[in-house]
Amino acid sequence: MENKSCGVIKRLGYEDDRRGVCALITDKGEQRLQDILETINETLKTSLSNIDIDSALTFFMNFKAASKDE
């Protein structure tokens, strides 16, 4: 993403260890992330009914409980 100049992350090196790299999200990247999350949430709200959501939550809770027993 950095090389494509889309501006969503900024790469920083470490002064004391040139092998290390830190990637930070930019303000533009944060805004893009928020836009994407908003789209995902709207899609889920319009695609799933409350019954579907409740069924999915029940499934995942049961799956999590069964995984702990193993």
PDB file of N, CA, C, O and CB in Angstrom:
ATOM      1  N   MET A   1       0.826  -1.188   0.000  1.00  0.00           N
ATOM      2  CA  MET A   1       0.000   0.000   0.000  1.00  0.00           C
ATOM      3  C   MET A   1       0.869   1.250   0.000  1.00  0.00           C
ATOM      4  O   MET A   1       0.519   2.262  -0.607  1.00  0.00           O
ATOM      5  CB  MET A   1      -0.939  -0.001   1.204  1.00  0.00           C
ATOM      6  N   GLU A   2       1.976   1.173   0.668  1.00  0.00           N
ATOM      7  CA  GLU A   2       2.858   2.333   0.699  1.00  0.00           C
ATOM      8  C   GLU A   2       3.424   2.617  -0.688  1.00  0.00           C
ATOM      9  O   GLU A   2       3.467   3.769  -1.121  1.00  0.00           O
ATOM     10  CB  GLU A   2       3.996   2.115   1.703  1.00  0.00           C
ATOM     11  N   ASN A   3       3.857   1.567  -1.385  1.00  0.00           N
ATOM     12  CA  ASN A   3       4.468   1.732  -2.695  1.00  0.00           C
ATOM     13  C   ASN A   3       3.492   2.218  -3.755  1.00  0.00           C
ATOM     14  O   ASN A   3       3.909   2.828  -4.740  1.00  0.00           O
ATOM     15  CB  ASN A   3       5.074   0.440  -3.132  1.00  0.00           C
ATOM     16  N   LYS A   4       2.225   1.966  -3.576  1.00  0.00           N
ATOM     17  CA  LYS A   4       1.238   2.381  -4.564  1.00  0.00           C
ATOM     18  C   LYS A   4       0.818   3.840  -4.367  1.00  0.00           C
ATOM     19  O   LYS A   4      -0.044   4.335  -5.094  1.00  0.00           O
ATOM     20  CB  LYS A   4       0.018   1.474  -4.494  1.00  0.00           C
ATOM     21  N   SER A   5       1.403   4.517  -3.418  1.00  0.00           N
ATOM     22  CA  SER A   5       1.150   5.941  -3.170  1.00  0.00           C
ATOM     23  C   SER A   5      -0.318   6.261  -2.924  1.00  0.00           C
ATOM     24  O   SER A   5      -0.799   7.331  -3.298  1.00  0.00           O
ATOM     25  CB  SER A   5       1.641   6.753  -4.333  1.00  0.00           C
ATOM     26  N   CYS A   6      -1.024   5.336  -2.296  1.00  0.00           N
ATOM     27  CA  CYS A   6      -2.421   5.627  -1.981  1.00  0.00           C
ATOM     28  C   CYS A   6      -2.533   6.441  -0.697  1.00  0.00           C
ATOM     29  O   CYS A   6      -3.593   6.989  -0.395  1.00  0.00           O
ATOM     30  CB  CYS A   6      -3.224   4.328  -1.853  1.00  0.00           C
ATOM     31  N   GLY A   7      -1.444   6.519   0.055  1.00  0.00           N
ATOM     32  CA  GLY A   7      -1.399   7.413   1.204  1.00  0.00           C
ATOM     33  C   GLY A   7      -2.099   6.947   2.456  1.00  0.00           C
ATOM     34  O   GLY A   7      -2.381   7.761   3.336  1.00  0.00           O
ATOM     35  N   VAL A   8      -2.390   5.658   2.566  1.00  0.00           N
ATOM     36  CA  VAL A   8      -3.118   5.189   3.744  1.00  0.00           C
ATOM     37  C   VAL A   8      -2.208   4.725   4.873  1.00  0.00           C
ATOM     38  O   VAL A   8      -2.642   4.621   6.020  1.00  0.00           O
ATOM     39  CB  VAL A   8      -4.034   4.070   3.356  1.00  0.00           C
ATOM     40  N   ILE A   9      -0.954   4.446   4.556  1.00  0.00           N
ATOM     41  CA  ILE A   9       0.010   4.115   5.601  1.00  0.00           C
ATOM     42  C   ILE A   9       1.297   4.888   5.390  1.00  0.00           C
ATOM     43  O   ILE A   9       1.605   5.338   4.287  1.00  0.00           O
ATOM     44  CB  ILE A   9       0.292   2.606   5.625  1.00  0.00           C
ATOM     45  N   LYS A  10       2.031   5.028   6.466  1.00  0.00           N
ATOM     46  CA  LYS A  10       3.328   5.693   6.416  1.00  0.00           C
ATOM     47  C   LYS A  10       4.336   4.732   7.039  1.00  0.00           C
ATOM     48  O   LYS A  10       4.116   4.186   8.121  1.00  0.00           O
ATOM     49  CB  LYS A  10       3.307   7.092   7.167  1.00  0.00           C
ATOM     50  N   ARG A  11       5.412   4.547   6.351  1.00  0.00           N
ATOM     51  CA  ARG A  11       6.448   3.627   6.811  1.00  0.00           C
ATOM     52  C   ARG A  11       7.537   4.411   7.531  1.00  0.00           C
ATOM     53  O   ARG A  11       8.040   5.415   7.027  1.00  0.00           O
ATOM     54  CB  ARG A  11       7.045   2.823   5.627  1.00  0.00           C
ATOM     55  N   LEU A  12       7.889   3.933   8.716  1.00  0.00           N
ATOM     56  CA  LEU A  12       8.949   4.554   9.495  1.00  0.00           C
ATOM     57  C   LEU A  12      10.000   3.514   9.835  1.00  0.00           C
ATOM     58  O   LEU A  12       9.669   2.370  10.145  1.00  0.00           O
ATOM     59  CB  LEU A  12       8.388   5.202  10.776  1.00  0.00           C
ATOM     60  N   GLY A  13      11.245   3.900   9.780  1.00  0.00           N
ATOM     61  CA  GLY A  13      12.324   3.013  10.190  1.00  0.00           C
ATOM     62  C   GLY A  13      12.741   3.351  11.611  1.00  0.00           C
ATOM     63  O   GLY A  13      12.403   4.410  12.140  1.00  0.00           O
ATOM     64  N   TYR A  14      13.472   2.445  12.209  1.00  0.00           N
ATOM     65  CA  TYR A  14      13.994   2.676  13.548  1.00  0.00           C
ATOM     66  C   TYR A  14      15.437   3.163  13.434  1.00  0.00           C
ATOM     67  O   TYR A  14      16.255   2.553  12.746  1.00  0.00           O
ATOM     68  CB  TYR A  14      13.906   1.384  14.416  1.00  0.00           C
ATOM     69  N   GLU A  15      15.732   4.250  14.106  1.00  0.00           N
ATOM     70  CA  GLU A  15      17.075   4.838  14.050  1.00  0.00           C
ATOM     71  C   GLU A  15      18.147   3.865  14.549  1.00  0.00           C
ATOM     72  O   GLU A  15      19.214   3.747  13.946  1.00  0.00           O
ATOM     73  CB  GLU A  15      17.118   6.123  14.876  1.00  0.00           C
ATOM     74  N   ASP A  16      17.858   3.174  15.650  1.00  0.00           N
ATOM     75  CA  ASP A  16      18.864   2.321  16.277  1.00  0.00           C
ATOM     76  C   ASP A  16      18.948   0.915  15.678  1.00  0.00           C
ATOM     77  O   ASP A  16      19.905   0.193  15.957  1.00  0.00           O
ATOM     78  CB  ASP A  16      18.578   2.215  17.741  1.00  0.00           C
ATOM     79  N   ASP A  17      17.983   0.515  14.872  1.00  0.00           N
ATOM     80  CA  ASP A  17      17.999  -0.808  14.254  1.00  0.00           C
ATOM     81  C   ASP A  17      17.352  -0.702  12.876  1.00  0.00           C
ATOM     82  O   ASP A  17      16.126  -0.693  12.766  1.00  0.00           O
ATOM     83  CB  ASP A  17      17.258  -1.862  15.146  1.00  0.00           C
ATOM     84  N   ARG A  18      18.151  -0.623  11.849  1.00  0.00           N
ATOM     85  CA  ARG A  18      17.646  -0.392  10.500  1.00  0.00           C
ATOM     86  C   ARG A  18      16.890  -1.594   9.934  1.00  0.00           C
ATOM     87  O   ARG A  18      16.273  -1.492   8.874  1.00  0.00           O
ATOM     88  CB  ARG A  18      18.789  -0.039   9.583  1.00  0.00           C
ATOM     89  N   ARG A  19      16.934  -2.732  10.633  1.00  0.00           N
ATOM     90  CA  ARG A  19      16.186  -3.906  10.164  1.00  0.00           C
ATOM     91  C   ARG A  19      14.702  -3.761  10.450  1.00  0.00           C
ATOM     92  O   ARG A  19      13.872  -4.356   9.763  1.00  0.00           O
ATOM     93  CB  ARG A  19      16.719  -5.181  10.820  1.00  0.00           C
ATOM     94  N   GLY A  20      14.372  -2.981  11.450  1.00  0.00           N
ATOM     95  CA  GLY A  20      12.980  -2.846  11.860  1.00  0.00           C
ATOM     96  C   GLY A  20      12.243  -1.787  11.068  1.00  0.00           C
ATOM     97  O   GLY A  20      12.826  -0.792  10.638  1.00  0.00           O
ATOM     98  N   VAL A  21      10.955  -2.014  10.883  1.00  0.00           N
ATOM     99  CA  VAL A  21      10.092  -1.079  10.177  1.00  0.00           C
ATOM    100  C   VAL A  21       8.778  -0.988  10.940  1.00  0.00           C
ATOM    101  O   VAL A  21       8.266  -1.985  11.448  1.00  0.00           O
ATOM    102  CB  VAL A  21       9.860  -1.521   8.694  1.00  0.00           C
ATOM    103  N   CYS A  22       8.252   0.205  11.008  1.00  0.00           N
ATOM    104  CA  CYS A  22       6.960   0.428  11.647  1.00  0.00           C
ATOM    105  C   CYS A  22       6.029   1.057  10.610  1.00  0.00           C
ATOM    106  O   CYS A  22       6.406   2.011   9.929  1.00  0.00           O
ATOM    107  CB  CYS A  22       7.098   1.342  12.923  1.00  0.00           C
ATOM    108  N   ALA A  23       4.836   0.530  10.495  1.00  0.00           N
ATOM    109  CA  ALA A  23       3.842   1.099   9.581  1.00  0.00           C
ATOM    110  C   ALA A  23       2.754   1.758  10.412  1.00  0.00           C
ATOM    111  O   ALA A  23       2.187   1.141  11.313  1.00  0.00           O
ATOM    112  CB  ALA A  23       3.239   0.004   8.634  1.00  0.00           C
ATOM    113  N   LEU A  24       2.474   2.995  10.107  1.00  0.00           N
ATOM    114  CA  LEU A  24       1.435   3.752  10.813  1.00  0.00           C
ATOM    115  C   LEU A  24       0.318   4.111   9.852  1.00  0.00           C
ATOM    116  O   LEU A  24       0.563   4.424   8.687  1.00  0.00           O
ATOM    117  CB  LEU A  24       2.020   5.028  11.458  1.00  0.00           C
ATOM    118  N   ILE A  25      -0.898   4.065  10.344  1.00  0.00           N
ATOM    119  CA  ILE A  25      -2.021   4.481   9.527  1.00  0.00           C
ATOM    120  C   ILE A  25      -2.063   6.014   9.508  1.00  0.00           C
ATOM    121  O   ILE A  25      -1.902   6.660  10.544  1.00  0.00           O
ATOM    122  CB  ILE A  25      -3.361   3.882  10.065  1.00  0.00           C
ATOM    123  N   THR A  26      -2.276   6.575   8.340  1.00  0.00           N
ATOM    124  CA  THR A  26      -2.349   8.025   8.204  1.00  0.00           C
ATOM    125  C   THR A  26      -3.779   8.490   8.449  1.00  0.00           C
ATOM    126  O   THR A  26      -4.691   7.672   8.576  1.00  0.00           O
ATOM    127  CB  THR A  26      -1.860   8.474   6.806  1.00  0.00           C
ATOM    128  N   ASP A  27      -3.970   9.796   8.513  1.00  0.00           N
ATOM    129  CA  ASP A  27      -5.330  10.333   8.648  1.00  0.00           C
ATOM    130  C   ASP A  27      -6.196   9.878   7.476  1.00  0.00           C
ATOM    131  O   ASP A  27      -7.363   9.526   7.652  1.00  0.00           O
ATOM    132  CB  ASP A  27      -5.303  11.882   8.728  1.00  0.00           C
ATOM    133  N   LYS A  28      -5.610   9.890   6.274  1.00  0.00           N
ATOM    134  CA  LYS A  28      -6.325   9.417   5.094  1.00  0.00           C
ATOM    135  C   LYS A  28      -6.672   7.937   5.238  1.00  0.00           C
ATOM    136  O   LYS A  28      -7.771   7.517   4.874  1.00  0.00           O
ATOM    137  CB  LYS A  28      -5.486   9.651   3.825  1.00  0.00           C
ATOM    138  N   GLY A  29      -5.741   7.150   5.764  1.00  0.00           N
ATOM    139  CA  GLY A  29      -5.984   5.726   5.982  1.00  0.00           C
ATOM    140  C   GLY A  29      -7.070   5.483   7.012  1.00  0.00           C
ATOM    141  O   GLY A  29      -7.910   4.599   6.845  1.00  0.00           O
ATOM    142  N   GLU A  30      -7.050   6.265   8.073  1.00  0.00           N
ATOM    143  CA  GLU A  30      -8.084   6.138   9.117  1.00  0.00           C
ATOM    144  C   GLU A  30      -9.459   6.469   8.547  1.00  0.00           C
ATOM    145  O   GLU A  30     -10.433   5.777   8.842  1.00  0.00           O
ATOM    146  CB  GLU A  30      -7.769   7.068  10.319  1.00  0.00           C
ATOM    147  N   GLN A  31      -9.546   7.513   7.738  1.00  0.00           N
ATOM    148  CA  GLN A  31     -10.825   7.883   7.126  1.00  0.00           C
ATOM    149  C   GLN A  31     -11.303   6.790   6.180  1.00  0.00           C
ATOM    150  O   GLN A  31     -12.487   6.455   6.155  1.00  0.00           O
ATOM    151  CB  GLN A  31     -10.700   9.219   6.373  1.00  0.00           C
ATOM    152  N   ARG A  32     -10.380   6.238   5.404  1.00  0.00           N
ATOM    153  CA  ARG A  32     -10.732   5.160   4.472  1.00  0.00           C
ATOM    154  C   ARG A  32     -11.223   3.932   5.245  1.00  0.00           C
ATOM    155  O   ARG A  32     -12.197   3.294   4.846  1.00  0.00           O
ATOM    156  CB  ARG A  32      -9.515   4.787   3.582  1.00  0.00           C
ATOM    157  N   LEU A  33     -10.550   3.608   6.342  1.00  0.00           N
ATOM    158  CA  LEU A  33     -10.964   2.484   7.178  1.00  0.00           C
ATOM    159  C   LEU A  33     -12.368   2.705   7.724  1.00  0.00           C
ATOM    160  O   LEU A  33     -13.193   1.793   7.698  1.00  0.00           O
ATOM    161  CB  LEU A  33      -9.974   2.278   8.332  1.00  0.00           C
ATOM    162  N   GLN A  34     -12.644   3.903   8.215  1.00  0.00           N
ATOM    163  CA  GLN A  34     -13.968   4.211   8.751  1.00  0.00           C
ATOM    164  C   GLN A  34     -15.039   4.108   7.662  1.00  0.00           C
ATOM    165  O   GLN A  34     -16.139   3.618   7.915  1.00  0.00           O
ATOM    166  CB  GLN A  34     -13.977   5.617   9.371  1.00  0.00           C
ATOM    167  N   ASP A  35     -14.712   4.573   6.447  1.00  0.00           N
ATOM    168  CA  ASP A  35     -15.652   4.460   5.326  1.00  0.00           C
ATOM    169  C   ASP A  35     -15.948   2.997   5.008  1.00  0.00           C
ATOM    170  O   ASP A  35     -17.095   2.626   4.761  1.00  0.00           O
ATOM    171  CB  ASP A  35     -15.092   5.169   4.080  1.00  0.00           C
ATOM    172  N   ILE A  36     -14.911   2.177   5.015  1.00  0.00           N
ATOM    173  CA  ILE A  36     -15.076   0.753   4.729  1.00  0.00           C
ATOM    174  C   ILE A  36     -15.919   0.085   5.806  1.00  0.00           C
ATOM    175  O   ILE A  36     -16.819  -0.696   5.498  1.00  0.00           O
ATOM    176  CB  ILE A  36     -13.708   0.060   4.620  1.00  0.00           C
ATOM    177  N   LEU A  37     -15.627   0.394   7.081  1.00  0.00           N
ATOM    178  CA  LEU A  37     -16.401  -0.194   8.185  1.00  0.00           C
ATOM    179  C   LEU A  37     -17.868   0.226   8.113  1.00  0.00           C
ATOM    180  O   LEU A  37     -18.760  -0.574   8.398  1.00  0.00           O
ATOM    181  CB  LEU A  37     -15.802   0.221   9.542  1.00  0.00           C
ATOM    182  N   GLU A  38     -18.113   1.467   7.737  1.00  0.00           N
ATOM    183  CA  GLU A  38     -19.487   1.945   7.601  1.00  0.00           C
ATOM    184  C   GLU A  38     -20.209   1.162   6.502  1.00  0.00           C
ATOM    185  O   GLU A  38     -21.365   0.772   6.668  1.00  0.00           O
ATOM    186  CB  GLU A  38     -19.507   3.463   7.290  1.00  0.00           C
ATOM    187  N   THR A  39     -19.526   0.939   5.390  1.00  0.00           N
ATOM    188  CA  THR A  39     -20.118   0.164   4.295  1.00  0.00           C
ATOM    189  C   THR A  39     -20.402  -1.268   4.733  1.00  0.00           C
ATOM    190  O   THR A  39     -21.465  -1.812   4.431  1.00  0.00           O
ATOM    191  CB  THR A  39     -19.189   0.165   3.070  1.00  0.00           C
ATOM    192  N   ILE A  40     -19.469  -1.873   5.435  1.00  0.00           N
ATOM    193  CA  ILE A  40     -19.666  -3.241   5.920  1.00  0.00           C
ATOM    194  C   ILE A  40     -20.862  -3.303   6.861  1.00  0.00           C
ATOM    195  O   ILE A  40     -21.710  -4.185   6.732  1.00  0.00           O
ATOM    196  CB  ILE A  40     -18.399  -3.755   6.632  1.00  0.00           C
ATOM    197  N   ASN A  41     -20.932  -2.372   7.806  1.00  0.00           N
ATOM    198  CA  ASN A  41     -22.042  -2.373   8.763  1.00  0.00           C
ATOM    199  C   ASN A  41     -23.382  -2.157   8.071  1.00  0.00           C
ATOM    200  O   ASN A  41     -24.363  -2.816   8.418  1.00  0.00           O
ATOM    201  CB  ASN A  41     -21.827  -1.295   9.820  1.00  0.00           C
ATOM    202  N   GLU A  42     -23.444  -1.250   7.103  1.00  0.00           N
ATOM    203  CA  GLU A  42     -24.686  -1.020   6.371  1.00  0.00           C
ATOM    204  C   GLU A  42     -25.087  -2.253   5.576  1.00  0.00           C
ATOM    205  O   GLU A  42     -26.265  -2.610   5.530  1.00  0.00           O
ATOM    206  CB  GLU A  42     -24.542   0.182   5.438  1.00  0.00           C
ATOM    207  N   THR A  43     -24.116  -2.904   4.952  1.00  0.00           N
ATOM    208  CA  THR A  43     -24.392  -4.118   4.183  1.00  0.00           C
ATOM    209  C   THR A  43     -24.934  -5.216   5.083  1.00  0.00           C
ATOM    210  O   THR A  43     -25.898  -5.897   4.734  1.00  0.00           O
ATOM    211  CB  THR A  43     -23.128  -4.603   3.466  1.00  0.00           C
ATOM    212  N   LEU A  44     -24.305  -5.385   6.250  1.00  0.00           N
ATOM    213  CA  LEU A  44     -24.787  -6.398   7.192  1.00  0.00           C
ATOM    214  C   LEU A  44     -26.187  -6.084   7.685  1.00  0.00           C
ATOM    215  O   LEU A  44     -27.025  -6.979   7.792  1.00  0.00           O
ATOM    216  CB  LEU A  44     -23.840  -6.513   8.375  1.00  0.00           C
ATOM    217  N   LYS A  45     -26.447  -4.816   7.987  1.00  0.00           N
ATOM    218  CA  LYS A  45     -27.774  -4.434   8.475  1.00  0.00           C
ATOM    219  C   LYS A  45     -28.856  -4.700   7.435  1.00  0.00           C
ATOM    220  O   LYS A  45     -29.947  -5.159   7.775  1.00  0.00           O
ATOM    221  CB  LYS A  45     -27.787  -2.961   8.867  1.00  0.00           C
ATOM    222  N   THR A  46     -28.560  -4.414   6.177  1.00  0.00           N
ATOM    223  CA  THR A  46     -29.573  -4.607   5.140  1.00  0.00           C
ATOM    224  C   THR A  46     -29.663  -6.049   4.669  1.00  0.00           C
ATOM    225  O   THR A  46     -30.701  -6.468   4.157  1.00  0.00           O
ATOM    226  CB  THR A  46     -29.281  -3.712   3.963  1.00  0.00           C
ATOM    227  N   SER A  47     -28.595  -6.812   4.834  1.00  0.00           N
ATOM    228  CA  SER A  47     -28.567  -8.188   4.339  1.00  0.00           C
ATOM    229  C   SER A  47     -29.083  -9.198   5.345  1.00  0.00           C
ATOM    230  O   SER A  47     -29.631 -10.233   4.967  1.00  0.00           O
ATOM    231  CB  SER A  47     -27.173  -8.555   3.944  1.00  0.00           C
ATOM    232  N   LEU A  48     -28.912  -8.906   6.606  1.00  0.00           N
ATOM    233  CA  LEU A  48     -29.283  -9.867   7.642  1.00  0.00           C
ATOM    234  C   LEU A  48     -30.454  -9.335   8.457  1.00  0.00           C
ATOM    235  O   LEU A  48     -30.474  -8.169   8.851  1.00  0.00           O
ATOM    236  CB  LEU A  48     -28.084 -10.169   8.559  1.00  0.00           C
ATOM    237  N   SER A  49     -31.404 -10.183   8.699  1.00  0.00           N
ATOM    238  CA  SER A  49     -32.488  -9.812   9.598  1.00  0.00           C
ATOM    239  C   SER A  49     -32.034 -10.076  11.029  1.00  0.00           C
ATOM    240  O   SER A  49     -31.008 -10.720  11.249  1.00  0.00           O
ATOM    241  CB  SER A  49     -33.798 -10.601   9.265  1.00  0.00           C
ATOM    242  N   ASN A  50     -32.785  -9.588  11.989  1.00  0.00           N
ATOM    243  CA  ASN A  50     -32.459  -9.842  13.392  1.00  0.00           C
ATOM    244  C   ASN A  50     -32.453 -11.330  13.705  1.00  0.00           C
ATOM    245  O   ASN A  50     -31.650 -11.794  14.515  1.00  0.00           O
ATOM    246  CB  ASN A  50     -33.446  -9.127  14.302  1.00  0.00           C
ATOM    247  N   ILE A  51     -33.345 -12.080  13.067  1.00  0.00           N
ATOM    248  CA  ILE A  51     -33.392 -13.523  13.289  1.00  0.00           C
ATOM    249  C   ILE A  51     -32.098 -14.161  12.799  1.00  0.00           C
ATOM    250  O   ILE A  51     -31.546 -15.039  13.462  1.00  0.00           O
ATOM    251  CB  ILE A  51     -34.613 -14.152  12.577  1.00  0.00           C
ATOM    252  N   ASP A  52     -31.608 -13.718  11.624  1.00  0.00           N
ATOM    253  CA  ASP A  52     -30.349 -14.253  11.101  1.00  0.00           C
ATOM    254  C   ASP A  52     -29.201 -13.948  12.049  1.00  0.00           C
ATOM    255  O   ASP A  52     -28.358 -14.808  12.306  1.00  0.00           O
ATOM    256  CB  ASP A  52     -30.052 -13.678   9.710  1.00  0.00           C
ATOM    257  N   ILE A  53     -29.166 -12.737  12.563  1.00  0.00           N
ATOM    258  CA  ILE A  53     -28.099 -12.327  13.476  1.00  0.00           C
ATOM    259  C   ILE A  53     -28.166 -13.146  14.760  1.00  0.00           C
ATOM    260  O   ILE A  53     -27.142 -13.626  15.248  1.00  0.00           O
ATOM    261  CB  ILE A  53     -28.201 -10.817  13.794  1.00  0.00           C
ATOM    262  N   ASP A  54     -29.357 -13.305  15.301  1.00  0.00           N
ATOM    263  CA  ASP A  54     -29.516 -14.099  16.521  1.00  0.00           C
ATOM    264  C   ASP A  54     -29.087 -15.553  16.293  1.00  0.00           C
ATOM    265  O   ASP A  54     -28.440 -16.156  17.149  1.00  0.00           O
ATOM    266  CB  ASP A  54     -30.977 -14.048  17.004  1.00  0.00           C
ATOM    267  N   SER A  55     -29.450 -16.103  15.143  1.00  0.00           N
ATOM    268  CA  SER A  55     -29.053 -17.477  14.828  1.00  0.00           C
ATOM    269  C   SER A  55     -27.536 -17.585  14.706  1.00  0.00           C
ATOM    270  O   SER A  55     -26.942 -18.542  15.205  1.00  0.00           O
ATOM    271  CB  SER A  55     -29.725 -17.947  13.525  1.00  0.00           C
ATOM    272  N   ALA A  56     -26.911 -16.622  14.054  1.00  0.00           N
ATOM    273  CA  ALA A  56     -25.462 -16.635  13.897  1.00  0.00           C
ATOM    274  C   ALA A  56     -24.769 -16.513  15.246  1.00  0.00           C
ATOM    275  O   ALA A  56     -23.801 -17.225  15.516  1.00  0.00           O
ATOM    276  CB  ALA A  56     -25.015 -15.507  12.970  1.00  0.00           C
ATOM    277  N   LEU A  57     -25.256 -15.618  16.087  1.00  0.00           N
ATOM    278  CA  LEU A  57     -24.660 -15.451  17.413  1.00  0.00           C
ATOM    279  C   LEU A  57     -24.790 -16.727  18.238  1.00  0.00           C
ATOM    280  O   LEU A  57     -23.845 -17.133  18.915  1.00  0.00           O
ATOM    281  CB  LEU A  57     -25.317 -14.280  18.151  1.00  0.00           C
ATOM    282  N   THR A  58     -25.956 -17.356  18.183  1.00  0.00           N
ATOM    283  CA  THR A  58     -26.169 -18.611  18.901  1.00  0.00           C
ATOM    284  C   THR A  58     -25.213 -19.682  18.390  1.00  0.00           C
ATOM    285  O   THR A  58     -24.616 -20.420  19.173  1.00  0.00           O
ATOM    286  CB  THR A  58     -27.630 -19.082  18.755  1.00  0.00           C
ATOM    287  N   PHE A  59     -25.074 -19.759  17.063  1.00  0.00           N
ATOM    288  CA  PHE A  59     -24.156 -20.736  16.472  1.00  0.00           C
ATOM    289  C   PHE A  59     -22.734 -20.521  16.983  1.00  0.00           C
ATOM    290  O   PHE A  59     -22.077 -21.469  17.413  1.00  0.00           O
ATOM    291  CB  PHE A  59     -24.186 -20.644  14.935  1.00  0.00           C
ATOM    292  N   PHE A  60     -22.254 -19.269  16.936  1.00  0.00           N
ATOM    293  CA  PHE A  60     -20.886 -18.991  17.346  1.00  0.00           C
ATOM    294  C   PHE A  60     -20.672 -19.198  18.841  1.00  0.00           C
ATOM    295  O   PHE A  60     -19.602 -19.644  19.256  1.00  0.00           O
ATOM    296  CB  PHE A  60     -20.515 -17.582  16.969  1.00  0.00           C
ATOM    297  N   MET A  61     -21.668 -18.881  19.643  1.00  0.00           N
ATOM    298  CA  MET A  61     -21.548 -19.108  21.081  1.00  0.00           C
ATOM    299  C   MET A  61     -21.484 -20.607  21.374  1.00  0.00           C
ATOM    300  O   MET A  61     -20.699 -21.043  22.216  1.00  0.00           O
ATOM    301  CB  MET A  61     -22.733 -18.459  21.836  1.00  0.00           C
ATOM    302  N   ASN A  62     -22.304 -21.391  20.685  1.00  0.00           N
ATOM    303  CA  ASN A  62     -22.280 -22.837  20.860  1.00  0.00           C
ATOM    304  C   ASN A  62     -20.968 -23.427  20.366  1.00  0.00           C
ATOM    305  O   ASN A  62     -20.430 -24.344  20.986  1.00  0.00           O
ATOM    306  CB  ASN A  62     -23.452 -23.481  20.128  1.00  0.00           C
ATOM    307  N   PHE A  63     -20.449 -22.912  19.260  1.00  0.00           N
ATOM    308  CA  PHE A  63     -19.184 -23.367  18.713  1.00  0.00           C
ATOM    309  C   PHE A  63     -18.049 -23.060  19.679  1.00  0.00           C
ATOM    310  O   PHE A  63     -17.182 -23.900  19.923  1.00  0.00           O
ATOM    311  CB  PHE A  63     -18.922 -22.718  17.353  1.00  0.00           C
ATOM    312  N   LYS A  64     -18.062 -21.843  20.229  1.00  0.00           N
ATOM    313  CA  LYS A  64     -17.029 -21.453  21.191  1.00  0.00           C
ATOM    314  C   LYS A  64     -17.075 -22.363  22.425  1.00  0.00           C
ATOM    315  O   LYS A  64     -16.035 -22.805  22.912  1.00  0.00           O
ATOM    316  CB  LYS A  64     -17.208 -19.969  21.607  1.00  0.00           C
ATOM    317  N   ALA A  65     -18.287 -22.639  22.929  1.00  0.00           N
ATOM    318  CA  ALA A  65     -18.428 -23.496  24.106  1.00  0.00           C
ATOM    319  C   ALA A  65     -17.934 -24.909  23.804  1.00  0.00           C
ATOM    320  O   ALA A  65     -17.272 -25.527  24.638  1.00  0.00           O
ATOM    321  CB  ALA A  65     -19.895 -23.532  24.574  1.00  0.00           C
ATOM    322  N   ALA A  66     -18.254 -25.422  22.612  1.00  0.00           N
ATOM    323  CA  ALA A  66     -17.813 -26.768  22.244  1.00  0.00           C
ATOM    324  C   ALA A  66     -16.307 -26.820  22.087  1.00  0.00           C
ATOM    325  O   ALA A  66     -15.689 -27.833  22.412  1.00  0.00           O
ATOM    326  CB  ALA A  66     -18.490 -27.222  20.953  1.00  0.00           C
ATOM    327  N   SER A  67     -15.703 -25.749  21.595  1.00  0.00           N
ATOM    328  CA  SER A  67     -14.247 -25.705  21.423  1.00  0.00           C
ATOM    329  C   SER A  67     -13.528 -25.735  22.756  1.00  0.00           C
ATOM    330  O   SER A  67     -12.450 -26.322  22.861  1.00  0.00           O
ATOM    331  CB  SER A  67     -13.841 -24.461  20.650  1.00  0.00           C
ATOM    332  N   LYS A  68     -14.099 -25.118  23.771  1.00  0.00           N
ATOM    333  CA  LYS A  68     -13.482 -25.106  25.098  1.00  0.00           C
ATOM    334  C   LYS A  68     -13.488 -26.493  25.718  1.00  0.00           C
ATOM    335  O   LYS A  68     -12.589 -26.845  26.482  1.00  0.00           O
ATOM    336  CB  LYS A  68     -14.205 -24.122  26.015  1.00  0.00           C
ATOM    337  N   ASP A  69     -14.514 -27.284  25.382  1.00  0.00           N
ATOM    338  CA  ASP A  69     -14.642 -28.630  25.960  1.00  0.00           C
ATOM    339  C   ASP A  69     -13.630 -29.597  25.382  1.00  0.00           C
ATOM    340  O   ASP A  69     -13.339 -30.623  25.996  1.00  0.00           O
ATOM    341  CB  ASP A  69     -16.041 -29.169  25.736  1.00  0.00           C
ATOM    342  N   GLU A  70     -13.089 -29.291  24.212  1.00  0.00           N
ATOM    343  CA  GLU A  70     -12.170 -30.236  23.557  1.00  0.00           C
ATOM    344  C   GLU A  70     -10.789 -30.187  24.100  1.00  0.00           C
ATOM    345  O   GLU A  70      -9.918 -30.926  23.641  1.00  0.00           O
ATOM    346  CB  GLU A  70     -12.113 -29.981  22.104  1.00  0.00           C
TER     347      GLU A  70
END
